[in-house]
Amino acid sequence: MLLYQPMDGYCYNSDTHFLYNFIINNLKIFKNIRGELLDIGSGSGILGLLVSRDLEKLNLNQCELQDKFEHLSNINSK
């Protein structure tokens, strides 16, 4: 997965991976999980994209107010 993030702003780090593992491990208790996944303050979209990559029946919706991050999130979603 090739992901873009800002050179001069917040970049994903180990916290993103810890949160991703927390989400995936806790959702494993549900069988055939499907529905909507809302990532509020998605930044460049990395966390939501990682989760939706592994839980294919989820429809990812991302929300970001900062234009720079919204642009990167749109690019990364493609």
Secondary structure in CASP SS format (residue, H / E / C, confidence):
PFRMAT SS
TARGET T0000
AUTHOR 0000-0000-0000
METHOD secondary structure of the structure
MODEL  1
M C 1.00
L C 1.00
L C 1.00
Y C 1.00
Q C 1.00
P C 1.00
M C 1.00
D C 1.00
G C 1.00
Y C 1.00
C C 1.00
Y C 1.00
N C 1.00
S H 1.00
D H 1.00
T H 1.00
H H 1.00
F H 1.00
L H 1.00
Y H 1.00
N H 1.00
F H 1.00
I H 1.00
I H 1.00
N H 1.00
N H 1.00
L H 1.00
K C 1.00
I C 1.00
F C 1.00
K C 1.00
N C 1.00
I C 1.00
R C 1.00
G E 1.00
E E 1.00
L E 1.00
L E 1.00
D E 1.00
I E 1.00
G C 1.00
S C 1.00
G C 1.00
S C 1.00
G C 1.00
I H 1.00
L H 1.00
G H 1.00
L H 1.00
L H 1.00
V H 1.00
S H 1.00
R H 1.00
D H 1.00
L C 1.00
E C 1.00
K C 1.00
L E 1.00
N E 1.00
L E 1.00
N E 1.00
Q E 1.00
C E 1.00
E C 1.00
L C 1.00
Q C 1.00
D H 1.00
K H 1.00
F H 1.00
E H 1.00
H H 1.00
L H 1.00
S H 1.00
N H 1.00
I H 1.00
N H 1.00
S H 1.00
K C 1.00
END
